[in-house]
Amino acid sequence: MLLQQFHSLLERGWQSVFPQARTRRRAIQHAVALPCVFGRRTITRTLGALGRSDCDWSADYKMFSRCHWQPEQLFTPVIDEYLERYPQAPVVAAIDDTKLRKTGKKIKGACWQRDLIRRALFQSAFKKRRRSRSRASAPLKQSASSIAG
């Protein structure tokens, strides 16, 4: 039941993201198979989870490299569904800001940053790349008092 709801949400929401039906269908297949993959989540492992490891992979790779779609628009149907279900509920988001050490000279986005946690006696400047992630949380249960405001 949950899988059917997820599939129908993506089918409705991604119609404007993917112009062709076959590309949308392929993207939905990858979105459904991605949580089933162990280890690194690559296109190859997703194809293995779909049972297409012995088939031609070119169409799947072309979907990620040549198809014109905006990654920012993929999450729009989830936000719309959330606002439709919980119009008065707050949107709770958790943000993680991580600095990853880098040693190469030509790594895009890497710059010198200070590590504020280390003591002043130690070297506190490292070449790092900043990576931010955010997660939104939906309420599992709404009480009558929270709806009334």
C-alpha positions in Angstrom: 0.0 0.0 0.0 2.8 2.4 0.9 4.6 1.5 -2.3 1.5 2.2 -4.4 1.0 5.6 -2.7 4.6 6.5 -3.3 4.4 5.4 -7.0 1.1 7.4 -7.5 2.6 10.5 -5.8 5.6 10.4 -8.2 3.5 9.6 -11.2 1.3 12.7 -10.6 4.1 15.0 -9.4 6.7 14.2 -12.0 4.6 14.8 -15.0 5.9 18.3 -15.3 9.5 17.3 -14.5 9.9 14.6 -17.2 8.4 15.6 -20.5 8.3 12.0 -22.0 6.3 9.3 -20.4 9.0 6.6 -20.9 11.6 8.8 -19.2 9.2 9.5 -16.3 8.5 5.7 -16.0 12.2 5.0 -15.9 12.9 7.7 -13.3 10.1 6.3 -11.1 11.6 2.8 -11.4 14.9 4.2 -10.2 13.3 6.1 -7.3 11.5 3.0 -6.1 14.6 0.8 -6.4 17.0 3.2 -4.8 16.1 2.5 -1.1 16.6 -1.2 -1.8 20.2 -0.8 -2.8 23.0 -1.7 -0.3 26.3 0.2 -0.1 26.9 3.1 -2.5 23.8 4.1 -4.4 24.9 4.1 -8.0 23.0 3.7 -11.2 24.6 0.3 -11.7 23.4 -1.0 -8.3 20.0 0.4 -8.9 19.8 -1.5 -12.2 20.8 -4.6 -10.3 18.0 -4.1 -7.8 15.6 -3.7 -10.7 16.9 -7.0 -12.2 18.2 -5.4 -15.3 21.9 -6.0 -14.8 22.0 -8.2 -17.9 20.1 -5.7 -20.2 21.3 -2.7 -22.1 22.0 0.2 -19.6 22.4 3.0 -22.1 18.8 4.3 -21.8 19.2 4.5 -18.0 22.5 6.4 -18.2 21.1 8.7 -20.9 18.2 9.6 -18.6 20.8 11.0 -16.1 23.1 12.6 -18.6 21.1 13.8 -21.6 17.5 14.2 -20.4 16.6 17.8 -19.6 15.1 17.9 -16.1 15.7 20.0 -13.0 16.8 18.1 -9.9 15.2 20.8 -7.7 11.8 20.0 -9.1 11.9 16.3 -8.0 10.9 17.2 -4.4 8.0 19.5 -5.3 5.3 16.8 -5.3 6.3 15.9 -1.7 6.1 19.5 -0.5 2.7 20.0 -2.2 1.3 16.8 -0.7 2.6 17.8 2.8 1.0 21.2 2.5 -2.3 19.7 1.3 -2.4 17.2 4.2 -1.1 19.5 7.0 -2.0 23.1 6.0 -1.5 24.5 9.5 1.3 22.3 10.7 4.9 23.6 10.9 7.5 22.3 8.6 10.3 20.8 10.7 13.7 20.6 9.0 17.0 19.3 10.3 20.1 20.7 8.7 23.6 19.1 8.9 26.6 21.2 8.0 29.7 19.1 7.5 33.2 20.1 6.5 35.1 17.3 4.7 38.9 17.4 4.6 40.4 17.7 1.1 44.0 17.5 0.1 43.9 17.9 -3.7 44.7 21.2 -5.4 42.0 21.1 -8.0 38.9 20.0 -6.1 36.0 22.2 -7.0 34.4 24.0 -4.0 37.3 23.3 -1.6 38.7 26.3 0.3 40.5 27.0 3.5 38.3 27.0 6.6 38.9 27.1 10.3 38.0 24.3 12.7 36.4 26.1 15.6 36.3 23.0 17.8 40.0 22.4 18.0 42.1 24.3 20.5 44.1 27.3 19.5 47.4 25.4 20.2 46.8 23.1 17.3 46.6 23.9 13.6 43.0 25.0 13.1 42.9 25.8 9.4 42.3 23.0 6.9 41.5 22.8 3.2 37.9 21.6 3.3 34.8 21.3 1.2 31.5 22.3 2.9 28.6 20.0 2.5 25.1 20.8 3.8 22.2 18.3 3.9 18.7 19.0 5.1 15.8 16.7 5.9 12.1 17.6 6.3 9.9 15.9 8.9 6.2 15.3 8.7 4.1 14.9 11.8 3.1 11.3 12.5 0.0 12.2 14.4 -1.9 15.4 14.8 -3.9 16.2 17.9 -7.0 18.3 17.9 -5.3 21.0 19.9 -2.5 21.4 17.4 -5.0 21.7 14.5 -7.0 24.4 16.4 -3.9 26.4 16.8 
